[in-house]
């Protein structure tokens, strides 16, 4: 009985990991983002298509 429970738990763990890796590794399309950089030039996220982009959002009140 205990072996069956352990096997079931391991099976559920592997299924859960498989589902997680499937959704975690699927690329998502970023929303359209545009703005003004620190030098005053306008930028558009589409200009960087196919490149890795790190966005940092800063809020100050």
C-alpha positions, 0 to 999 in steps of 0.5 A: 500500500505504501509503495503504491502511494509513493508511486502515485506521488512521484507520478503526480510530481512528474506530471506537474513538472512536465506541465510547468516546463511546458508553460514556462518555456513557451515564449510570450509576446510582449505588449506594445510599449513605447516611451522616451529614453533618458536622452529624450529620444522616443523608443518602441519595443518593436525596434528590439524584436528578436533581442533580449530586453530587460525592462525596469519600471521605476515609480516615485511619488 
